[in-house]
Structures are given as structure tokens and as C-alpha cells.
């Protein structure tokens, strides 16, 4: 028995739950602490949170890879890029309260997850499917080269600015042996 048959009920529940935690960008919020983000986003919970969380999103990406909802991964990277470009930090979550705090630098991992998911880096396309995609949709098969370059460049800047700079943030450790 394969896992899809064995865990069918569980997989149906998980697939339906994504719809509860994927949100459209908010145009206006009553809560002025909320930082508006321009793209669709996903939250870790359907009842408690209305924010995107940097750390949680990394793990959510791992759950999204290979699902029908994988499309939101690119939107989330765009949201994190927007936050960095606006505030020169990716805060713990999209609120003004943690604007001086960040979490481990997962942007590069998320960019690579998007690339792998949408560009056959996970090996999901084989044989005829890979050839068909190459012939009829080469951009989908081999990627958005400019997008990936731009996001990797931004992730490098974010890493160096936030994590390797003691003038900006306190994660830098001087004089390591």
C-alpha cells in the first residue's frame, strides 16, 4: 500500500487546511501595527496569527513543496524582499513591533526552495514530461534566471547587512579564531 492510500484522510485534511492559512494581501488593517505586504501570504495558524513569520515560513515552505499550493512560495519570497527593501531587515514578523529584530537568515534557503520546486530541481519531471515542458514551456522548466539572480543577490545583501555587521545588528561576533 502506498502512502497516498494509507494516509488519504490525513492528506485530504492537510490539503484543505492550506486554504485556511493562505491570505490575500491586506489593503488596509484596523491594527496599525501590521505592515502591509504586497503579495499573497501564508500564516502558521488559521485562528491566532495574521502575520507572516520569517522563521516559520522556512518550515512551511518544506510542507508546500510538491503540493498544489506551492505557488505561494514565490509570493512569500517577494513579500520578504519587500520587507527587506523597505526596512533593511526582515523582521521576525510583518509588524512594526519587531522591526529591530530578525530571525536566522533563511531567505536564501527559501529562494532555492522556490527554484527547486519550479525548475525540476526536485527531479519531479521525468522523461516525456521533462521534454514536453522543455519544448512547450522552457521558461517553466529552466527557471526565471533573472528572478533567481535578483533574489540571491538580495539574500546575500541581507545576510551581510543584518548578520555580518555589528553596527546594524547584534548577531555579528568579532574576533573569531
Helices and strands as residue ranges (DSSP letters): H 3-6, H 8-21, E 22-23, E 41-42, H 54-64, H 72-87, H 107-118, H 127-136, H 138-142, H 145-158, I 159-163
